[in-house]
Amino acid sequence: MNGLKDRAYWVNMLVKIVHPVLTEFSERRLKQNMPMEKKLPGRESYVYLEALGRTLCGIAPWLECKLSGEEALIRAKYAALAREAIDAGTDPASPDYCNFSDGGKPYGQPVVDAAFLCHAILRAPVELWDKLDERVKKNLIKALKD
């Protein structure tokens, strides 16, 4: 394969992986439709934050890239979906609000998954922070403090 075909292949794989998570979050129906791994008892309430944080952390550098052509349009679409997903996951009124608390236990699973979300924002500050509405920024800060 040549370089352009290789890049198109990898962008296609990225879209195939992240599309379900970001689309379901952006439509506020992730909890309704996401399959649940039954082998991890006790983690059920954290899998949505895990999906959000790890998905965004993985694609953050790509979201922040300056691109052109068709890939730029794809990137812009997924950057917008990512911001909508952050909104859905941090809005207490959302059916897809994520569990950022561990019931008073220090350093539990939500800390790990919230760290992935923070890492994503650090890797793509323009797309995943600067372009967020102020309301979403406030919700995100409150969720992270939880």
C-alpha positions in Angstrom: 0.0 0.0 0.0 1.1 3.5 -0.5 1.0 6.2 2.2 -2.4 7.7 1.3 -4.1 4.3 1.2 -2.5 3.4 4.5 -3.7 6.6 6.1 -7.2 6.2 4.7 -7.2 2.6 6.1 -6.2 3.8 9.5 -8.8 6.6 9.6 -11.4 4.1 8.5 -10.4 1.9 11.4 -10.5 4.8 13.9 -14.0 5.7 12.7 -15.2 2.1 13.0 -14.0 2.0 16.6 -15.1 5.4 17.9 -18.3 6.0 16.0 -20.6 3.8 18.1 -19.4 5.3 21.4 -19.4 8.9 20.3 -22.6 8.7 18.4 -24.5 7.0 21.2 -23.2 9.5 23.7 -24.0 12.5 21.5 -27.6 11.2 21.1 -27.7 10.5 24.9 -28.6 6.9 24.5 -25.3 5.1 25.3 -26.5 3.6 28.5 -29.6 2.3 26.7 -27.6 0.6 23.9 -24.1 -0.2 25.0 -23.4 -3.9 25.6 -22.1 -4.7 29.1 -19.3 -7.0 29.9 -20.7 -9.4 32.6 -17.3 -10.7 33.8 -16.5 -7.5 35.7 -18.9 -7.3 38.6 -18.8 -4.0 40.4 -17.7 -2.1 37.4 -21.1 -1.6 35.8 -21.5 1.9 37.0 -18.1 3.0 35.6 -18.0 1.5 32.1 -19.6 4.6 30.5 -16.9 7.0 31.9 -14.3 4.4 30.9 -15.7 4.3 27.4 -15.7 8.1 27.2 -12.3 8.7 28.7 -10.4 6.0 26.9 -12.0 6.7 23.5 -11.2 10.4 23.7 -7.7 9.8 25.0 -7.0 7.6 22.1 -8.2 9.9 19.4 -7.2 13.3 21.0 -4.0 13.8 19.0 -5.9 13.2 15.8 -8.6 15.6 16.8 -6.1 18.3 17.4 -4.3 17.8 14.0 -4.5 20.4 11.2 -5.7 18.4 8.2 -7.1 19.1 4.8 -9.4 17.4 2.4 -11.8 14.6 3.2 -10.0 13.6 6.4 -10.3 17.2 7.8 -14.1 16.9 7.3 -14.1 13.5 9.1 -12.0 14.9 11.9 -14.2 17.9 12.4 -17.3 15.6 12.6 -15.7 13.5 15.3 -14.4 16.5 17.2 -18.0 17.9 17.3 -19.3 14.4 18.4 -16.6 14.3 21.1 -17.7 17.6 22.6 -21.3 16.4 22.5 -20.2 13.2 24.3 -18.4 15.3 27.0 -21.6 17.3 27.4 -23.8 14.1 27.7 -21.4 12.5 30.1 -21.0 15.4 32.4 -24.6 16.9 32.4 -26.4 15.7 35.6 -29.7 15.8 33.7 -28.4 13.5 30.9 -29.4 9.9 30.8 -25.8 9.2 29.9 -24.3 11.1 32.9 -21.2 9.3 34.0 -20.3 8.2 37.5 -17.4 10.3 38.6 -17.7 9.3 42.2 -16.7 6.1 44.0 -19.1 6.5 46.9 -16.6 8.2 49.2 -13.8 5.6 48.6 -10.5 7.3 47.6 -8.7 6.5 44.4 -11.2 4.0 42.9 -12.0 3.3 39.3 -13.6 6.7 38.5 -10.2 8.3 39.2 -8.5 6.2 36.6 -11.2 6.8 34.0 -11.5 10.5 34.8 -7.7 10.7 34.3 -8.1 9.3 30.8 -10.6 12.0 30.1 -8.3 14.7 31.5 -5.4 13.3 29.4 -7.6 13.6 26.3 -8.3 17.3 27.1 -4.6 17.9 27.6 -3.8 16.2 24.3 -6.5 18.2 22.4 -7.0 21.4 24.3 -8.5 23.4 21.4 -11.0 20.8 20.3 -11.9 19.3 23.7 -11.7 22.3 26.0 -11.6 25.7 24.2 -14.6 24.8 22.0 -16.8 23.6 24.8 -19.7 25.8 25.9 -19.2 27.4 29.3 -22.0 25.3 30.7 -20.2 22.1 29.7 -16.9 23.4 31.1 -18.6 24.0 34.4 -20.3 20.6 34.4 -17.0 18.9 33.5 -15.1 20.7 36.3 -17.8 19.7 38.8 -17.8 16.1 37.6 -14.0 15.9 37.9 -14.1 17.4 41.4 -16.5 14.6 42.4 
